[in-house]
Each structure stands twice: as C-alpha cells, then as structure tokens.
Amino acid sequence: MKKIEISRQMTIEELVEAKPEAVNFLFKRGIRCIRCGEPIWDTLEAAARQKNFSEDEIDQLLLDLNHLD
C-alpha cells in the first residue's frame, strides 16, 4: 500500500479518508473534524491557524500525522 504524504494543503476530508485514525488525533489537539460538525473542507494549515497554532506547531502536527499508524 502506498504511503500518503500529509501536507499543509491537504484538506481534512482527504486526511480522514487516507487515515481515519487522524480524527481522534486531531480532536485531542483541538482541531475538530466530522465528530463535531465543523467544516471538513479546510486545509490542515487553515484549521491549525484557526486554533492559533504557531508555524512550529503546524510543522510538528504534520510530522506527527505522517508518522501516525
């Protein structure tokens, strides 16, 4: 199975389709998706910025998501 690279421009919908386990991961970090009815068409970067993530925090979020199993 081909590994998907998670990027800032990926929509939350694309992420959840590729990695369903990301729902709980994002929820624990304050980025709600699906579960709470917030829009899922935002990019990961836009959703993180709405929650006041810094550049370093966004980079770490992406790194963690890319290593999520």
PyMOL Python script that loads the backbone (N, CA, C, O; Angstrom):
from pymol import cmd

cmd.read_pdbstr("""\
ATOM      1  N   MET A   1       0.838  -1.182   0.000  1.00  0.00           N
ATOM      2  CA  MET A   1       0.000   0.000   0.000  1.00  0.00           C
ATOM      3  C   MET A   1       0.885   1.248   0.000  1.00  0.00           C
ATOM      4  O   MET A   1       1.844   1.334   0.767  1.00  0.00           O
ATOM      5  N   LYS A   2       0.559   2.210  -0.860  1.00  0.00           N
ATOM      6  CA  LYS A   2       1.330   3.433  -0.981  1.00  0.00           C
ATOM      7  C   LYS A   2       1.068   4.342   0.214  1.00  0.00           C
ATOM      8  O   LYS A   2      -0.078   4.556   0.609  1.00  0.00           O
ATOM      9  N   LYS A   3       2.153   4.873   0.785  1.00  0.00           N
ATOM     10  CA  LYS A   3       2.024   5.777   1.919  1.00  0.00           C
ATOM     11  C   LYS A   3       1.676   7.177   1.419  1.00  0.00           C
ATOM     12  O   LYS A   3       2.302   7.682   0.488  1.00  0.00           O
ATOM     13  N   ILE A   4       0.689   7.791   2.033  1.00  0.00           N
ATOM     14  CA  ILE A   4       0.239   9.140   1.677  1.00  0.00           C
ATOM     15  C   ILE A   4       1.058  10.159   2.458  1.00  0.00           C
ATOM     16  O   ILE A   4       1.217  10.030   3.672  1.00  0.00           O
ATOM     17  N   GLU A   5       1.577  11.169   1.770  1.00  0.00           N
ATOM     18  CA  GLU A   5       2.294  12.261   2.446  1.00  0.00           C
ATOM     19  C   GLU A   5       1.277  13.298   2.889  1.00  0.00           C
ATOM     20  O   GLU A   5       0.528  13.828   2.069  1.00  0.00           O
ATOM     21  N   ILE A   6       1.247  13.588   4.172  1.00  0.00           N
ATOM     22  CA  ILE A   6       0.344  14.583   4.727  1.00  0.00           C
ATOM     23  C   ILE A   6       1.022  15.946   4.597  1.00  0.00           C
ATOM     24  O   ILE A   6       2.166  16.123   5.017  1.00  0.00           O
ATOM     25  N   SER A   7       0.305  16.907   4.011  1.00  0.00           N
ATOM     26  CA  SER A   7       0.877  18.237   3.797  1.00  0.00           C
ATOM     27  C   SER A   7      -0.059  19.312   4.340  1.00  0.00           C
ATOM     28  O   SER A   7      -1.204  19.036   4.700  1.00  0.00           O
ATOM     29  N   ARG A   8       0.444  20.526   4.391  1.00  0.00           N
ATOM     30  CA  ARG A   8      -0.348  21.666   4.854  1.00  0.00           C
ATOM     31  C   ARG A   8      -1.577  21.888   3.973  1.00  0.00           C
ATOM     32  O   ARG A   8      -2.628  22.296   4.467  1.00  0.00           O
ATOM     33  N   GLN A   9      -1.451  21.624   2.679  1.00  0.00           N
ATOM     34  CA  GLN A   9      -2.523  21.902   1.738  1.00  0.00           C
ATOM     35  C   GLN A   9      -3.568  20.791   1.655  1.00  0.00           C
ATOM     36  O   GLN A   9      -4.588  20.956   0.987  1.00  0.00           O
ATOM     37  N   MET A  10      -3.332  19.680   2.314  1.00  0.00           N
ATOM     38  CA  MET A  10      -4.295  18.579   2.303  1.00  0.00           C
ATOM     39  C   MET A  10      -5.540  19.003   3.078  1.00  0.00           C
ATOM     40  O   MET A  10      -5.447  19.595   4.153  1.00  0.00           O
ATOM     41  N   THR A  11      -6.704  18.690   2.514  1.00  0.00           N
ATOM     42  CA  THR A  11      -7.927  19.002   3.249  1.00  0.00           C
ATOM     43  C   THR A  11      -8.119  17.969   4.360  1.00  0.00           C
ATOM     44  O   THR A  11      -7.599  16.854   4.299  1.00  0.00           O
ATOM     45  N   ILE A  12      -8.864  18.367   5.350  1.00  0.00           N
ATOM     46  CA  ILE A  12      -9.153  17.442   6.442  1.00  0.00           C
ATOM     47  C   ILE A  12      -9.926  16.244   5.910  1.00  0.00           C
ATOM     48  O   ILE A  12      -9.717  15.117   6.357  1.00  0.00           O
ATOM     49  N   GLU A  13     -10.811  16.483   4.965  1.00  0.00           N
ATOM     50  CA  GLU A  13     -11.566  15.377   4.367  1.00  0.00           C
ATOM     51  C   GLU A  13     -10.614  14.363   3.720  1.00  0.00           C
ATOM     52  O   GLU A  13     -10.777  13.157   3.907  1.00  0.00           O
ATOM     53  N   GLU A  14      -9.625  14.845   2.962  1.00  0.00           N
ATOM     54  CA  GLU A  14      -8.648  13.947   2.333  1.00  0.00           C
ATOM     55  C   GLU A  14      -7.855  13.177   3.379  1.00  0.00           C
ATOM     56  O   GLU A  14      -7.601  11.982   3.230  1.00  0.00           O
ATOM     57  N   LEU A  15      -7.467  13.879   4.441  1.00  0.00           N
ATOM     58  CA  LEU A  15      -6.709  13.238   5.515  1.00  0.00           C
ATOM     59  C   LEU A  15      -7.506  12.114   6.160  1.00  0.00           C
ATOM     60  O   LEU A  15      -6.989  11.014   6.357  1.00  0.00           O
ATOM     61  N   VAL A  16      -8.757  12.385   6.487  1.00  0.00           N
ATOM     62  CA  VAL A  16      -9.593  11.395   7.162  1.00  0.00           C
ATOM     63  C   VAL A  16      -9.856  10.188   6.257  1.00  0.00           C
ATOM     64  O   VAL A  16      -9.936   9.054   6.730  1.00  0.00           O
ATOM     65  N   GLU A  17      -9.989  10.440   4.963  1.00  0.00           N
ATOM     66  CA  GLU A  17     -10.153   9.328   4.030  1.00  0.00           C
ATOM     67  C   GLU A  17      -8.898   8.462   3.993  1.00  0.00           C
ATOM     68  O   GLU A  17      -8.991   7.236   3.932  1.00  0.00           O
ATOM     69  N   ALA A  18      -7.732   9.090   4.029  1.00  0.00           N
ATOM     70  CA  ALA A  18      -6.467   8.359   3.970  1.00  0.00           C
ATOM     71  C   ALA A  18      -6.099   7.718   5.304  1.00  0.00           C
ATOM     72  O   ALA A  18      -5.559   6.613   5.346  1.00  0.00           O
ATOM     73  N   LYS A  19      -6.399   8.431   6.401  1.00  0.00           N
ATOM     74  CA  LYS A  19      -6.043   7.964   7.743  1.00  0.00           C
ATOM     75  C   LYS A  19      -7.194   8.218   8.703  1.00  0.00           C
ATOM     76  O   LYS A  19      -7.204   9.240   9.389  1.00  0.00           O
ATOM     77  N   PRO A  20      -8.158   7.319   8.769  1.00  0.00           N
ATOM     78  CA  PRO A  20      -9.307   7.526   9.661  1.00  0.00           C
ATOM     79  C   PRO A  20      -8.912   7.737  11.124  1.00  0.00           C
ATOM     80  O   PRO A  20      -9.627   8.408  11.869  1.00  0.00           O
ATOM     81  N   GLU A  21      -7.797   7.177  11.528  1.00  0.00           N
ATOM     82  CA  GLU A  21      -7.336   7.337  12.908  1.00  0.00           C
ATOM     83  C   GLU A  21      -6.954   8.781  13.222  1.00  0.00           C
ATOM     84  O   GLU A  21      -6.755   9.127  14.386  1.00  0.00           O
ATOM     85  N   ALA A  22      -6.850   9.620  12.205  1.00  0.00           N
ATOM     86  CA  ALA A  22      -6.494  11.021  12.403  1.00  0.00           C
ATOM     87  C   ALA A  22      -7.612  11.801  13.092  1.00  0.00           C
ATOM     88  O   ALA A  22      -7.349  12.850  13.679  1.00  0.00           O
ATOM     89  N   VAL A  23      -8.846  11.316  13.036  1.00  0.00           N
ATOM     90  CA  VAL A  23      -9.964  12.022  13.676  1.00  0.00           C
ATOM     91  C   VAL A  23      -9.686  12.212  15.160  1.00  0.00           C
ATOM     92  O   VAL A  23      -9.770  13.335  15.658  1.00  0.00           O
ATOM     93  N   ASN A  24      -9.359  11.152  15.873  1.00  0.00           N
ATOM     94  CA  ASN A  24      -9.060  11.268  17.309  1.00  0.00           C
ATOM     95  C   ASN A  24      -7.804  12.085  17.550  1.00  0.00           C
ATOM     96  O   ASN A  24      -7.744  12.883  18.485  1.00  0.00           O
ATOM     97  N   PHE A  25      -6.809  11.886  16.711  1.00  0.00           N
ATOM     98  CA  PHE A  25      -5.554  12.631  16.831  1.00  0.00           C
ATOM     99  C   PHE A  25      -5.818  14.134  16.751  1.00  0.00           C
ATOM    100  O   PHE A  25      -5.341  14.888  17.599  1.00  0.00           O
ATOM    101  N   LEU A  26      -6.567  14.575  15.748  1.00  0.00           N
ATOM    102  CA  LEU A  26      -6.864  15.998  15.588  1.00  0.00           C
ATOM    103  C   LEU A  26      -7.759  16.506  16.716  1.00  0.00           C
ATOM    104  O   LEU A  26      -7.553  17.605  17.233  1.00  0.00           O
ATOM    105  N   PHE A  27      -8.742  15.710  17.091  1.00  0.00           N
ATOM    106  CA  PHE A  27      -9.672  16.102  18.152  1.00  0.00           C
ATOM    107  C   PHE A  27      -8.925  16.406  19.455  1.00  0.00           C
ATOM    108  O   PHE A  27      -9.241  17.376  20.144  1.00  0.00           O
ATOM    109  N   LYS A  28      -7.943  15.579  19.784  1.00  0.00           N
ATOM    110  CA  LYS A  28      -7.160  15.769  21.014  1.00  0.00           C
ATOM    111  C   LYS A  28      -6.321  17.036  20.971  1.00  0.00           C
ATOM    112  O   LYS A  28      -5.889  17.533  22.010  1.00  0.00           O
ATOM    113  N   ARG A  29      -6.091  17.557  19.780  1.00  0.00           N
ATOM    114  CA  ARG A  29      -5.296  18.774  19.621  1.00  0.00           C
ATOM    115  C   ARG A  29      -6.163  19.997  19.348  1.00  0.00           C
ATOM    116  O   ARG A  29      -5.656  21.065  19.006  1.00  0.00           O
ATOM    117  N   GLY A  30      -7.481  19.831  19.503  1.00  0.00           N
ATOM    118  CA  GLY A  30      -8.390  20.954  19.371  1.00  0.00           C
ATOM    119  C   GLY A  30      -8.871  21.225  17.962  1.00  0.00           C
ATOM    120  O   GLY A  30      -9.598  22.191  17.729  1.00  0.00           O
ATOM    121  N   ILE A  31      -8.475  20.382  17.016  1.00  0.00           N
ATOM    122  CA  ILE A  31      -8.947  20.532  15.640  1.00  0.00           C
ATOM    123  C   ILE A  31     -10.058  19.518  15.433  1.00  0.00           C
ATOM    124  O   ILE A  31      -9.810  18.328  15.244  1.00  0.00           O
ATOM    125  N   ARG A  32     -11.265  20.006  15.472  1.00  0.00           N
ATOM    126  CA  ARG A  32     -12.410  19.103  15.372  1.00  0.00           C
ATOM    127  C   ARG A  32     -12.739  18.841  13.915  1.00  0.00           C
ATOM    128  O   ARG A  32     -12.698  19.742  13.077  1.00  0.00           O
ATOM    129  N   CYS A  33     -13.059  17.616  13.635  1.00  0.00           N
ATOM    130  CA  CYS A  33     -13.428  17.255  12.274  1.00  0.00           C
ATOM    131  C   CYS A  33     -14.457  16.127  12.338  1.00  0.00           C
ATOM    132  O   CYS A  33     -14.290  15.163  13.085  1.00  0.00           O
ATOM    133  N   ILE A  34     -15.471  16.253  11.582  1.00  0.00           N
ATOM    134  CA  ILE A  34     -16.551  15.273  11.465  1.00  0.00           C
ATOM    135  C   ILE A  34     -17.317  15.127  12.766  1.00  0.00           C
ATOM    136  O   ILE A  34     -18.520  15.388  12.810  1.00  0.00           O
ATOM    137  N   ARG A  35     -16.643  14.716  13.813  1.00  0.00           N
ATOM    138  CA  ARG A  35     -17.279  14.412  15.082  1.00  0.00           C
ATOM    139  C   ARG A  35     -18.119  15.579  15.608  1.00  0.00           C
ATOM    140  O   ARG A  35     -19.201  15.374  16.158  1.00  0.00           O
ATOM    141  N   CYS A  36     -17.614  16.801  15.436  1.00  0.00           N
ATOM    142  CA  CYS A  36     -18.320  17.954  15.993  1.00  0.00           C
ATOM    143  C   CYS A  36     -19.007  18.796  14.933  1.00  0.00           C
ATOM    144  O   CYS A  36     -19.523  19.872  15.233  1.00  0.00           O
ATOM    145  N   GLY A  37     -19.018  18.320  13.704  1.00  0.00           N
ATOM    146  CA  GLY A  37     -19.744  19.004  12.657  1.00  0.00           C
ATOM    147  C   GLY A  37     -19.059  20.228  12.088  1.00  0.00           C
ATOM    148  O   GLY A  37     -19.671  20.950  11.301  1.00  0.00           O
ATOM    149  N   GLU A  38     -17.808  20.491  12.456  1.00  0.00           N
ATOM    150  CA  GLU A  38     -17.103  21.610  11.852  1.00  0.00           C
ATOM    151  C   GLU A  38     -16.771  21.261  10.409  1.00  0.00           C
ATOM    152  O   GLU A  38     -16.681  20.084  10.061  1.00  0.00           O
ATOM    153  N   PRO A  39     -16.587  22.273   9.566  1.00  0.00           N
ATOM    154  CA  PRO A  39     -16.289  22.006   8.164  1.00  0.00           C
ATOM    155  C   PRO A  39     -15.055  21.119   8.006  1.00  0.00           C
ATOM    156  O   PRO A  39     -14.058  21.278   8.710  1.00  0.00           O
ATOM    157  N   ILE A  40     -15.149  20.195   7.077  1.00  0.00           N
ATOM    158  CA  ILE A  40     -14.026  19.295   6.858  1.00  0.00           C
ATOM    159  C   ILE A  40     -13.299  19.616   5.557  1.00  0.00           C
ATOM    160  O   ILE A  40     -12.394  18.885   5.155  1.00  0.00           O
ATOM    161  N   TRP A  41     -13.690  20.706   4.899  1.00  0.00           N
ATOM    162  CA  TRP A  41     -13.044  21.045   3.644  1.00  0.00           C
ATOM    163  C   TRP A  41     -11.884  22.012   3.844  1.00  0.00           C
ATOM    164  O   TRP A  41     -11.180  22.322   2.883  1.00  0.00           O
ATOM    165  N   ASP A  42     -11.665  22.495   5.062  1.00  0.00           N
ATOM    166  CA  ASP A  42     -10.483  23.316   5.339  1.00  0.00           C
ATOM    167  C   ASP A  42      -9.223  22.501   5.108  1.00  0.00           C
ATOM    168  O   ASP A  42      -9.235  21.274   5.207  1.00  0.00           O
ATOM    169  N   THR A  43      -8.139  23.192   4.800  1.00  0.00           N
ATOM    170  CA  THR A  43      -6.849  22.515   4.757  1.00  0.00           C
ATOM    171  C   THR A  43      -6.372  22.329   6.191  1.00  0.00           C
ATOM    172  O   THR A  43      -6.863  22.986   7.108  1.00  0.00           O
ATOM    173  N   LEU A  44      -5.426  21.444   6.373  1.00  0.00           N
ATOM    174  CA  LEU A  44      -4.847  21.246   7.706  1.00  0.00           C
ATOM    175  C   LEU A  44      -4.231  22.541   8.215  1.00  0.00           C
ATOM    176  O   LEU A  44      -4.379  22.887   9.387  1.00  0.00           O
ATOM    177  N   GLU A  45      -3.544  23.253   7.337  1.00  0.00           N
ATOM    178  CA  GLU A  45      -2.923  24.509   7.745  1.00  0.00           C
ATOM    179  C   GLU A  45      -3.975  25.523   8.191  1.00  0.00           C
ATOM    180  O   GLU A  45      -3.817  26.156   9.235  1.00  0.00           O
ATOM    181  N   ALA A  46      -5.043  25.681   7.414  1.00  0.00           N
ATOM    182  CA  ALA A  46      -6.091  26.644   7.771  1.00  0.00           C
ATOM    183  C   ALA A  46      -6.751  26.276   9.096  1.00  0.00           C
ATOM    184  O   ALA A  46      -7.012  27.147   9.925  1.00  0.00           O
ATOM    185  N   ALA A  47      -7.019  24.994   9.294  1.00  0.00           N
ATOM    186  CA  ALA A  47      -7.647  24.549  10.549  1.00  0.00           C
ATOM    187  C   ALA A  47      -6.720  24.800  11.733  1.00  0.00           C
ATOM    188  O   ALA A  47      -7.173  25.225  12.796  1.00  0.00           O
ATOM    189  N   ALA A  48      -5.437  24.542  11.557  1.00  0.00           N
ATOM    190  CA  ALA A  48      -4.471  24.768  12.642  1.00  0.00           C
ATOM    191  C   ALA A  48      -4.335  26.263  12.941  1.00  0.00           C
ATOM    192  O   ALA A  48      -4.252  26.658  14.104  1.00  0.00           O
ATOM    193  N   ARG A  49      -4.312  27.080  11.912  1.00  0.00           N
ATOM    194  CA  ARG A  49      -4.210  28.536  12.118  1.00  0.00           C
ATOM    195  C   ARG A  49      -5.441  29.069  12.853  1.00  0.00           C
ATOM    196  O   ARG A  49      -5.326  29.975  13.678  1.00  0.00           O
ATOM    197  N   GLN A  50      -6.619  28.511  12.559  1.00  0.00           N
ATOM    198  CA  GLN A  50      -7.836  28.935  13.253  1.00  0.00           C
ATOM    199  C   GLN A  50      -7.744  28.646  14.744  1.00  0.00           C
ATOM    200  O   GLN A  50      -8.400  29.303  15.552  1.00  0.00           O
ATOM    201  N   LYS A  51      -6.935  27.668  15.104  1.00  0.00           N
ATOM    202  CA  LYS A  51      -6.741  27.314  16.512  1.00  0.00           C
ATOM    203  C   LYS A  51      -5.469  27.930  17.073  1.00  0.00           C
ATOM    204  O   LYS A  51      -4.994  27.535  18.138  1.00  0.00           O
ATOM    205  N   ASN A  52      -4.917  28.906  16.344  1.00  0.00           N
ATOM    206  CA  ASN A  52      -3.744  29.671  16.781  1.00  0.00           C
ATOM    207  C   ASN A  52      -2.469  28.856  16.922  1.00  0.00           C
ATOM    208  O   ASN A  52      -1.632  29.157  17.773  1.00  0.00           O
ATOM    209  N   PHE A  53      -2.313  27.828  16.098  1.00  0.00           N
ATOM    210  CA  PHE A  53      -1.068  27.066  16.094  1.00  0.00           C
ATOM    211  C   PHE A  53       0.029  27.945  15.497  1.00  0.00           C
ATOM    212  O   PHE A  53      -0.212  28.684  14.543  1.00  0.00           O
ATOM    213  N   SER A  54       1.220  27.861  16.054  1.00  0.00           N
ATOM    214  CA  SER A  54       2.384  28.556  15.501  1.00  0.00           C
ATOM    215  C   SER A  54       2.915  27.757  14.306  1.00  0.00           C
ATOM    216  O   SER A  54       2.483  26.631  14.062  1.00  0.00           O
ATOM    217  N   GLU A  55       3.848  28.346  13.572  1.00  0.00           N
ATOM    218  CA  GLU A  55       4.477  27.636  12.450  1.00  0.00           C
ATOM    219  C   GLU A  55       5.123  26.338  12.936  1.00  0.00           C
ATOM    220  O   GLU A  55       4.978  25.291  12.305  1.00  0.00           O
ATOM    221  N   ASP A  56       5.831  26.415  14.054  1.00  0.00           N
ATOM    222  CA  ASP A  56       6.481  25.215  14.604  1.00  0.00           C
ATOM    223  C   ASP A  56       5.459  24.163  15.014  1.00  0.00           C
ATOM    224  O   ASP A  56       5.678  22.970  14.804  1.00  0.00           O
ATOM    225  N   GLU A  57       4.352  24.594  15.594  1.00  0.00           N
ATOM    226  CA  GLU A  57       3.303  23.645  15.991  1.00  0.00           C
ATOM    227  C   GLU A  57       2.655  22.990  14.776  1.00  0.00           C
ATOM    228  O   GLU A  57       2.313  21.809  14.817  1.00  0.00           O
ATOM    229  N   ILE A  58       2.486  23.748  13.699  1.00  0.00           N
ATOM    230  CA  ILE A  58       1.932  23.165  12.469  1.00  0.00           C
ATOM    231  C   ILE A  58       2.909  22.146  11.900  1.00  0.00           C
ATOM    232  O   ILE A  58       2.510  21.058  11.485  1.00  0.00           O
ATOM    233  N   ASP A  59       4.194  22.504  11.880  1.00  0.00           N
ATOM    234  CA  ASP A  59       5.211  21.562  11.395  1.00  0.00           C
ATOM    235  C   ASP A  59       5.200  20.279  12.213  1.00  0.00           C
ATOM    236  O   ASP A  59       5.296  19.186  11.655  1.00  0.00           O
ATOM    237  N   GLN A  60       5.084  20.405  13.538  1.00  0.00           N
ATOM    238  CA  GLN A  60       5.059  19.222  14.404  1.00  0.00           C
ATOM    239  C   GLN A  60       3.795  18.406  14.181  1.00  0.00           C
ATOM    240  O   GLN A  60       3.840  17.176  14.186  1.00  0.00           O
ATOM    241  N   LEU A  61       2.674  19.080  13.985  1.00  0.00           N
ATOM    242  CA  LEU A  61       1.411  18.402  13.699  1.00  0.00           C
ATOM    243  C   LEU A  61       1.543  17.538  12.449  1.00  0.00           C
ATOM    244  O   LEU A  61       1.132  16.378  12.440  1.00  0.00           O
ATOM    245  N   LEU A  62       2.119  18.112  11.395  1.00  0.00           N
ATOM    246  CA  LEU A  62       2.312  17.373  10.146  1.00  0.00           C
ATOM    247  C   LEU A  62       3.259  16.201  10.329  1.00  0.00           C
ATOM    248  O   LEU A  62       3.022  15.109   9.812  1.00  0.00           O
ATOM    249  N   LEU A  63       4.329  16.435  11.067  1.00  0.00           N
ATOM    250  CA  LEU A  63       5.281  15.353  11.336  1.00  0.00           C
ATOM    251  C   LEU A  63       4.588  14.212  12.077  1.00  0.00           C
ATOM    252  O   LEU A  63       4.743  13.044  11.718  1.00  0.00           O
ATOM    253  N   ASP A  64       3.836  14.551  13.095  1.00  0.00           N
ATOM    254  CA  ASP A  64       3.115  13.533  13.877  1.00  0.00           C
ATOM    255  C   ASP A  64       2.087  12.795  13.012  1.00  0.00           C
ATOM    256  O   ASP A  64       1.964  11.573  13.099  1.00  0.00           O
ATOM    257  N   LEU A  65       1.356  13.533  12.187  1.00  0.00           N
ATOM    258  CA  LEU A  65       0.358  12.904  11.318  1.00  0.00           C
ATOM    259  C   LEU A  65       1.012  11.957  10.315  1.00  0.00           C
ATOM    260  O   LEU A  65       0.458  10.902  10.010  1.00  0.00           O
ATOM    261  N   ASN A  66       2.179  12.323   9.805  1.00  0.00           N
ATOM    262  CA  ASN A  66       2.871  11.472   8.840  1.00  0.00           C
ATOM    263  C   ASN A  66       3.414  10.208   9.478  1.00  0.00           C
ATOM    264  O   ASN A  66       3.706   9.237   8.780  1.00  0.00           O
ATOM    265  N   HIS A  67       3.553  10.209  10.794  1.00  0.00           N
ATOM    266  CA  HIS A  67       4.034   9.006  11.496  1.00  0.00           C
ATOM    267  C   HIS A  67       2.909   8.256  12.208  1.00  0.00           C
ATOM    268  O   HIS A  67       3.155   7.264  12.895  1.00  0.00           O
ATOM    269  N   LEU A  68       1.695   8.727  12.043  1.00  0.00           N
ATOM    270  CA  LEU A  68       0.540   8.107  12.695  1.00  0.00           C
ATOM    271  C   LEU A  68       0.219   6.764  12.033  1.00  0.00           C
ATOM    272  O   LEU A  68       0.140   6.664  10.808  1.00  0.00           O
ATOM    273  N   ASP A  69       0.039   5.753  12.854  1.00  0.00           N
ATOM    274  CA  ASP A  69      -0.337   4.433  12.347  1.00  0.00           C
ATOM    275  C   ASP A  69      -1.670   4.010  12.869  1.00  0.00           C
ATOM    276  O   ASP A  69      -2.143   2.922  12.543  1.00  0.00           O
TER     277      ASP A  69
END
""", "prot")
cmd.dss("prot")
cmd.show_as("cartoon", "prot")
cmd.util.cbc("prot")
cmd.orient("prot")
